[in-house]
Amino acid sequence: MTGTRTASPITPLPQPSTKAVGTLALFALALIILPVFALGVRVPFDRLGEILTSTDTRDLLRVTLSSAVCASVIAMVLGVPLALWLQHLRRGARLARLLVLLPLALPPVVAGLALSAFIGRRGIAAPLLDLLGWQFAFAFPGVVAAHVFIALPFVVITLDAALRQLDPEITSSAAAAGITPARTVRQIILPAVAPSLVSAAGLAFARSLGEFGTTLTFAGSMPGTTRTMPLGIYLAREVDAEVAYGLSAILIGLAVLTLAATALPALFSKRAPAQKARATGTIDVARLRELTRPAGGGSDVEVEGVHFPANTLTALVGPNGAGKTTLVGRIAGRLRGASVTVGDRLVDSADTRPVPAYQRGVVLLTQNPGLPPTATASSAITMVTRDPQRTAELLAAAGLAELAGVPVRALSGGQAAQVSLVRALATRPAVLILDEPLAAIDVDAAAQWRQVLHAARHDRTTVLITHNALDVLALADHIAVMGRGRVRTFRPASEEVEAPATRFAARLVGANLLAGTVGEDGALESPFGAIGGLDLSHHPAGTRVRATFRPSALTLVSPGGENEHRCVFKASAHTVSVLPSGEASVVLRPVQEGDTSDEYALSLLVDRDTAIQASVSPGAQLSCALDVDQVRVTMV
């Protein structure tokens, strides 16, 4: 007999903890709860109404609540800018954060004395305060000042932690899109950390409610003026213990209500929306180009002596760590350390103040979309366009109209990448820098975006960082090859593809590069031995040259067939992989020991049957023939 089983919900399996950890955790929890529970047992609930309505209690509540509200507002007004400022510090950030924590480390009496020494009646600021007619010591403003001094660190710590979790690319991409720092704070940063703002305000208010030692030392305990609930509880403890317990219960209730209020936004906030399958349409290349074409065309860019021509697309290529991101970061204003000119304007140099990123007219889009986390796709673009109608037209032209109202957090990686592309183009930039923008986009959509980039490549100055040969072959007017932190070659794309100047560029465009020296006998002396048969008559002996050729120019030579070819050399198979076409791709290295780096690698393509017959496997020594008619030789 079988029955229908209801599938249980899938839940993550909790990680086991040791008994010692569990025991100590329960002990810590008891240490927090039991004293409060014991206090509750002593509360005279039958007299609570009487205590609450007494004149003394009303005065205590008035001073306590009014000072807590004032202190919380002031702490937020001062703490938010301080937390934001800490994010921009490079040197001294740790020291600044330690100074923020200083009020928490001071004993309350010492904190009160510090305030007295500064803004007390005989403090160092007393002459100025007297001139202004301000009085802090033993007055209500002194209570507020004491509470601000103690509560401010809680605001800064809470917001600083939240801001440090915020992806820095979000603010960097906003600056690149021309959004001013003030708008970035108002429209992006503060909405992103809104829950932490509420928590910071709640913590400041709760801490202010319980402040005792600093207030007593600096402001005293004057009934109706500076006496707060904690001070009233301390005094009542000596006269009527039941009143002290009753006041304690009221104060605990206020603190609990405060903490509960700070939790309400998180309780009622919407959960992160789930990603759903949403169809994207076909890109209207002509319309999107029309909506994003800059009015004045592109601008010439010069950085570190390298000139990127206006109204062309330059592919910036190089191995990982070559310095590509550093170079474009300097152009875009994210990094300093180079002389940078955009158009006729010097935007950065060692002797001038750098032009901020949001004023350069240079948009840098990295692989990280950097979209505002609390925005929708439409509102993220509208921050740039400031025109909802134009935003709708842009999304429709890009085939992304279905995503207009979708929250950024609900976008897939590919969708977010496309929205960020639209956002970057929406600024109509004169200079557009793209760092592998199509890496997260599916094949079909990437093909359409290549059409957009190809159609608009002469509308503006575009620098495209890529490791995709298709981008280089289909889009680039020029190719800049980087290595070891500098641009090693900058050439027209047709020349670089035909005769790559570096091994990396050769591999990127699917070519082999073999460097060597012209020997006395006219052969090319290379790590693979003497390569004869090449036309080196125009190059004197001792000249450094490079030979470039396609993998198809190499063939395997069967034993005994060496004499049938003009150019034959020995090589060792390093790796063998099978391509989707069925061919075997073999990476060759010199036979000599010690030549094991990728610097001396060549690629060979052989059909599967030939590879099997020749027993091609890693470590096998092979005889290879080079078709010298397919080799191009240039001087290094």
Rosetta blueprint (number, residue, H / E / L):
1 M L
2 T L
3 G L
4 T L
5 R L
6 T L
7 A L
8 S L
9 P L
10 I L
11 T L
12 P L
13 L L
14 P L
15 Q L
16 P L
17 S L
18 T L
19 K H
20 A H
21 V H
22 G H
23 T H
24 L H
25 A H
26 L H
27 F H
28 A H
29 L H
30 A H
31 L H
32 I H
33 I H
34 L H
35 P H
36 V H
37 F H
38 A H
39 L H
40 G H
41 V H
42 R H
43 V L
44 P L
45 F H
46 D H
47 R H
48 L H
49 G H
50 E H
51 I H
52 L H
53 T H
54 S L
55 T H
56 D H
57 T H
58 R H
59 D H
60 L H
61 L H
62 R H
63 V H
64 T H
65 L H
66 S H
67 S H
68 A H
69 V H
70 C H
71 A H
72 S H
73 V H
74 I H
75 A H
76 M H
77 V H
78 L H
79 G H
80 V H
81 P H
82 L H
83 A H
84 L H
85 W H
86 L H
87 Q H
88 H H
89 L L
90 R L
91 R L
92 G L
93 A H
94 R H
95 L H
96 A H
97 R H
98 L H
99 L H
100 V H
101 L H
102 L H
103 P H
104 L H
105 A H
106 L L
107 P L
108 P H
109 V H
110 V H
111 A H
112 G H
113 L H
114 A H
115 L H
116 S H
117 A H
118 F H
119 I H
120 G L
121 R L
122 R L
123 G L
124 I L
125 A L
126 A H
127 P H
128 L H
129 L H
130 D H
131 L H
132 L H
133 G L
134 W L
135 Q L
136 F L
137 A L
138 F L
139 A L
140 F H
141 P H
142 G H
143 V H
144 V H
145 A H
146 A H
147 H H
148 V H
149 F H
150 I H
151 A H
152 L H
153 P H
154 F H
155 V H
156 V H
157 I H
158 T H
159 L H
160 D H
161 A H
162 A H
163 L H
164 R H
165 Q H
166 L L
167 D L
168 P H
169 E H
170 I H
171 T H
172 S H
173 S H
174 A H
175 A H
176 A H
177 A L
178 G L
179 I L
180 T L
181 P H
182 A H
183 R H
184 T H
185 V H
186 R H
187 Q H
188 I H
189 I H
190 L H
191 P H
192 A H
193 V L
194 A H
195 P H
196 S H
197 L H
198 V H
199 S H
200 A H
201 A H
202 G H
203 L H
204 A H
205 F H
206 A H
207 R H
208 S H
209 L H
210 G L
211 E L
212 F L
213 G H
214 T H
215 T H
216 L H
217 T H
218 F H
219 A H
220 G L
221 S L
222 M L
223 P L
224 G L
225 T L
226 T L
227 R L
228 T L
229 M H
230 P H
231 L H
232 G H
233 I H
234 Y H
235 L H
236 A H
237 R H
238 E H
239 V H
240 D L
241 A H
242 E H
243 V H
244 A H
245 Y H
246 G H
247 L H
248 S H
249 A H
250 I H
251 L H
252 I H
253 G H
254 L H
255 A H
256 V H
257 L H
258 T H
259 L H
260 A H
261 A H
262 T H
263 A H
264 L H
265 P H
266 A H
267 L H
268 F H
269 S L
270 K L
271 R L
272 A L
273 P L
274 A L
275 Q L
276 K L
277 A L
278 R L
279 A L
280 T L
281 G L
282 T L
283 I L
284 D L
285 V H
286 A H
287 R H
288 L H
289 R H
290 E H
291 L H
292 T H
293 R L
294 P L
295 A L
296 G L
297 G L
298 G L
299 S L
300 D L
301 V E
302 E E
303 V E
304 E L
305 G L
306 V E
307 H E
308 F E
309 P L
310 A L
311 N L
312 T L
313 L E
314 T E
315 A E
316 L E
317 V E
318 G L
319 P L
320 N L
321 G L
322 A L
323 G L
324 K H
325 T H
326 T H
327 L H
328 V H
329 G H
330 R H
331 I H
332 A H
333 G L
334 R L
335 L L
336 R L
337 G L
338 A L
339 S L
340 V E
341 T E
342 V E
343 G L
344 D L
345 R E
346 L E
347 V E
348 D E
349 S E
350 A L
351 D L
352 T E
353 R L
354 P L
355 V L
356 P L
357 A H
358 Y H
359 Q H
360 R L
361 G L
362 V E
363 V E
364 L E
365 L E
366 T L
367 Q L
368 N L
369 P L
370 G L
371 L L
372 P L
373 P L
374 T L
375 A L
376 T E
377 A H
378 S H
379 S H
380 A H
381 I H
382 T H
383 M H
384 V H
385 T H
386 R L
387 D L
388 P H
389 Q H
390 R H
391 T H
392 A H
393 E H
394 L H
395 L H
396 A H
397 A H
398 A L
399 G L
400 L L
401 A H
402 E H
403 L H
404 A L
405 G L
406 V L
407 P E
408 V H
409 R H
410 A H
411 L L
412 S L
413 G H
414 G H
415 Q H
416 A H
417 A H
418 Q H
419 V H
420 S H
421 L H
422 V H
423 R H
424 A H
425 L H
426 A H
427 T L
428 R L
429 P L
430 A L
431 V E
432 L E
433 I E
434 L E
435 D E
436 E L
437 P L
438 L L
439 A L
440 A L
441 I L
442 D L
443 V H
444 D H
445 A H
446 A H
447 A H
448 Q H
449 W H
450 R H
451 Q H
452 V H
453 L H
454 H H
455 A H
456 A L
457 R L
458 H L
459 D L
460 R L
461 T E
462 T E
463 V E
464 L E
465 I E
466 T L
467 H L
468 N L
469 A H
470 L H
471 D H
472 V H
473 L H
474 A H
475 L H
476 A L
477 D L
478 H E
479 I E
480 A E
481 V E
482 M E
483 G E
484 R L
485 G L
486 R E
487 V E
488 R E
489 T E
490 F E
491 R E
492 P E
493 A H
494 S H
495 E H
496 E H
497 V H
498 E H
499 A L
500 P L
501 A L
502 T L
503 R H
504 F H
505 A H
506 A H
507 R H
508 L H
509 V L
510 G L
511 A L
512 N E
513 L E
514 L E
515 A E
516 G E
517 T E
518 V E
519 G L
520 E L
521 D L
522 G L
523 A L
524 L E
525 E E
526 S E
527 P L
528 F L
529 G E
530 A E
531 I E
532 G L
533 G L
534 L L
535 D L
536 L L
537 S L
538 H L
539 H L
540 P L
541 A L
542 G L
543 T L
544 R E
545 V E
546 R E
547 A E
548 T E
549 F E
550 R L
551 P H
552 S H
553 A H
554 L E
555 T E
556 L E
557 V L
558 S L
559 P L
560 G L
561 G L
562 E H
563 N H
564 E H
565 H L
566 R L
567 C L
568 V E
569 F E
570 K E
571 A E
572 S E
573 A E
574 H E
575 T E
576 V E
577 S E
578 V E
579 L L
580 P L
581 S L
582 G L
583 E L
584 A E
585 S E
586 V E
587 V E
588 L E
589 R E
590 P L
591 V L
592 Q L
593 E L
594 G L
595 D L
596 T L
597 S L
598 D H
599 E H
600 Y H
601 A L
602 L E
603 S E
604 L E
605 L E
606 V E
607 D L
608 R H
609 D H
610 T H
611 A H
612 I H
613 Q H
614 A L
615 S L
616 V L
617 S L
618 P L
619 G L
620 A L
621 Q E
622 L E
623 S E
624 C E
625 A E
626 L E
627 D L
628 V H
629 D H
630 Q H
631 V L
632 R E
633 V E
634 T E
635 M E
636 V L
